[in-house]
Amino acid sequence: MNGLMLASLLLPLLGFWLIFLSPNNEKKIAAISFWCSHAMGLAIVSLIILWATNGFASHEFEWFTLYTDDDYTFPVLLYFDRVSAVYLGCVWAIFSIIVKYCRYYLHREAGYKRFFLTIFSFVFGLNIVILSGSIDILFAGWEIVGMSSFLLIAFYRHRVQPVRNSLRAYAVYRFCDIGLLLGSWMSHLLFHESQHFSQLANLFEHTSFPPAGYGSLLLLSSLIIIAASGKSAQFPFCFWLPRAMEGPTPSSAIFYGALSVHLGVFLLLRTDPIWTYHYLTRFIVFLIGLLTVLVASLSEKTQSNIKGQIAYASITQVGFMFIELSLGLDTLVLIHFLGNAFLRCYQLLVSPSIVAHLLRVEGNADTDFFIKSDTKFAFLPVSIRNTLPEVLQNTLYVFSLQEGNLELLIRTFIWESLKRTGIAINNTHAWIKVLYGLAVIGIILVAFEDIGIAEKYLSIPISMGMVFASLSAFGQTNKPISVWTGIAVSSILAGIAVLFLNPLAKSDVAIFLSGIIPAWLLGIAVLFKMIKNQDPTESLFTYQAMAETHPKLSSLLFLSFLCLVGFPISPAFLGEDLLLSHASSHDPWFALPITIAFIINGIAGARVFQRLCMGRPNEINTAS
């Protein structure tokens, strides 16, 4: 069973590398995709059959230990149960359909190879999430899925709107990752070595003796719910999913119609013992689902395109799943997930054919063409909407058109506030910043004469500087090198602050910085080459289309970006977990600023990569 779990996990990665190393030939790429997807399907079906013959018993497998030091251990754990079986079977079925469909749908498409590379990386990340045995492993797959979504939404990178919408979706992902990062930290803090998914139910088996206090469990549950709501486009993050439909139709089907949108439901199923322990968190999940159903079902009525209608229909059904989860109907949720996933995948795949058919019918019609409902349903009661006063009908119509103004609210209170703060920091004179920092350090040294205590409290201004560096990078509008440097400075300050908290953490900080500093140096070298021939009168934050004109430099910048923001291919990913672990064991307050800094750094880096590498060659589109 262990071998089948590894095969199910690693075959998409094998497909990714085979496509990456193959020439840009459609027949070879299609053949590799076909055989790898079918091999993965064989492994998954065999795994489910073996699991069933073993009495449907849950199975945990520790592949290897990535890192261990004193009381810290990072095991690579895989876990398989009924939730994994349902999700993994659905992934294989839909993925094999998409691979077959794309072989013809993307014929002669310029980004044919790029598309298949991205969907294989997505499925690899998705399988990591589904087979993860702990929240740390789940977060690794979560990040891969998020980055794949970012790339696929912006697949048509010559157009401005897909590029902007990809940053919208990625920003929501990153902001909601605060919940998952802090949730991972809190699981270490509260459950120590018992945070495996296989052990969660046992921890909460005795209701009279919970593994943590009510307040701690409420905070952890809230963090999990935030992460789940953002990933599944639930209230108040409903707005990003219809905009994510800018990618090719097959990617919309596999990502936002069928699989990716249900990852929030999967997270809630996995952490069910934690957030269902108290009725308040159950009510919060119920309320989020109910508000989502109301907003999404209204917004669906005013969508002008078929993909937007399907997106809001899918959001509505996921809202119902949240309601079902809050009521403890886990089995019904799994059945509901399968039905919604296959239905939305089918609707999205046939939507181009339906639109083309209607256009042909309209073109052949001699009179005005209208789509009317079937008269055989005339006996049904009049819509509730038509029974409302006209003023209220118009109000609901405007509310639906504006999608509840949810995007405006999120953008105003999160994005714009952070951007204004970053701009204010950038506009402050350098000497004022230095004097302010020295003054804070001097006050701490005077207030705490004991040098050991003073060193510990010096982590406070250093952590403030870390956040300020991240905000400075986020607020920068015309200097990509400054953004890259700001991200690196923020990460280096995070390591220094941890050293002040715990001087024995030198080796762990070195692991973190071994991923940050080389990535920063690579990025700076690439950025200098990219902008050396730039017209000084032209904004550096217009879309430069370097992916077309300088593909090698663009690939190197993307690699630098991934490593700089702690993607799971870099030692910085493990380093982030190590820093949070030291924070939990010494001063838990430090987890919040370091998490905020990491999240902001990711968005700032993605923005620079987009502006420099995407767009249309020889046609500059000024970014807003």
Protein Blocks (a to p, Z undefined) as FASTA:
>chain_A
ZZmmmmmmmmmmmmmmmmmmpccdfklmmmmmmmmmmmmmmmmmmmmmmmmmnoopacdd
dfbdfbdchjaccdddddddfklmmmmmmmmmmmmmmmmmmmmmmgoiaklmmmmmmmmm
mmmmmmmmmmpcbfklmmmmmmmmmmmmmmmmmmmmmbmklmmmmmmmmmmmmmmmmmmm
mmmmmmmmmnommmcfklmmmmmmpmmlcfbdfklmmmmmmmmmmmmmmmnopafklmmm
mmmmmpcfklmmmmmmmmmmmmmmmmmmmmmmmmmmpmklmmmmmmmmmmmmmmmmmmmm
mpcbfklmmmmmmmmmmmmmmmmmmnopamlmmmmmmmmmmmmmmmmmmmmmmmmmmmmm
mmmpmbdcdddddfklmmpccdfklmpcfklmmmmmmmmmnnoommmmmmmmmmmmmmmm
mmmmmmpcfklmmmmmmmmmmmmmmmmmblklmmmmmmmmmmmmmmmmmmmmmmpckbmk
lmmmmmmmmmmmmmmmmmmmmmmlmmmmmmmmmmmmmmmmmmmmmmmmmmmmpcfkbcfk
bcehlmmmmmmlmmmmmmmmmmmnopakbfklmmmmmmmmmmmmmmmmlmmmmmmmmmmm
mmmmmmmmmmmmgccehiacddZZ
